[in-house]
């Protein structure tokens, strides 16, 4: 499957400030004592006995945005809805008059 390699696998981990952050598996493996969350925050992990806290709003927003842009082209393309140039609009109007 072409989009399969682009998936991001995350786990929600509670930080010492009692906020749950989404951390990718790669970031957790590479930076285990203090991994970087998808929102960019470097977190210190709370003990496993700590109750879960509220989810980080920036992590949720990042994951929602990533989910809404399915293809790589959509993620790279800076302007998804581009207005036609004035020249293209003039040519289009002229073509309808026939």
N, C-alpha and C positions, 0 to 999 in steps of 0.2 A: 504494500500500500504506500503511495507516495507521501502522504501526510503523516504517516506513522512515526517517522524519525524526527518530526518536528514537535512531538508531544512533550509537554513539561510535566514531570512527575514530582508532586510536592507533598510534604507532610506538614501538618499544623503543629508547631511546637510552642510551648509556653515559655516566655522569657521571664527574667527576674522582675520586670516591671509589671507582671501579671497580664500581659497582652499576648494573644496567640498570633504568631506570624507564620506565613507560608514559606517553607524553605525547600529548595529543590534537592533532589537526592545527590546530585553532583556537588552542590555547595556544602551539604552536610558531610559528605565523604572527604572533601578537600580541606574544609575548615571546621572540623568537628568540635573543638572546644567553644568556639564563638562563630557560628555560621552566619552568612549574610542572607537575609530574607529577600524575597522577590521585590520588596518595596525599597531595598537598598540599605535598610537598617542592619547593623551588625548587632546580633543579640547574644546575651549570656543566658544559657539555658537554666530554667528553674529546676529544682529537684522533681523527680518523677511523682512524688506524693502531692505536689502542688495541684490544686484544682484548675481546670481550664479557665481561661479568662475570655474577655470579648475578643473577637477577631479584629485584626488590624484593618482599618478602612482602606489604607493604601494597598495592602496586599490583595484585598478583595477586588478593588478597582483594577489592579494590574491583571489579575486572573480573568476578570470579566472582559476586559478589553482584548486580551489575548484570545479568548474564546470566540469573541465576535468577529475577529479577523482570521478566518480559517486558512487562507492561502498565503504563501510567502510573498507573492506579488502584492497582496493587499497590505501586508505589514511593511513592505519597503516603500510602496508608492506613497509619496507625501500628500497628493491631492487625489482623493477617490472620486470626487465629483467636480470635474473641471468644466468651467463655462467655455463654450466655443468662442473662438476669436471673432472679432468684428467682421473679418473677411469671410470667414466660414458662414456667419449669419447672413451676410449680404448675398453670398452665392446660393444659400438655401432658400431665401425669400425669392430670388430671381428664378429659381428652378420651379417653384410652385405656381408661378404665373402662367406657365405654358398650358 
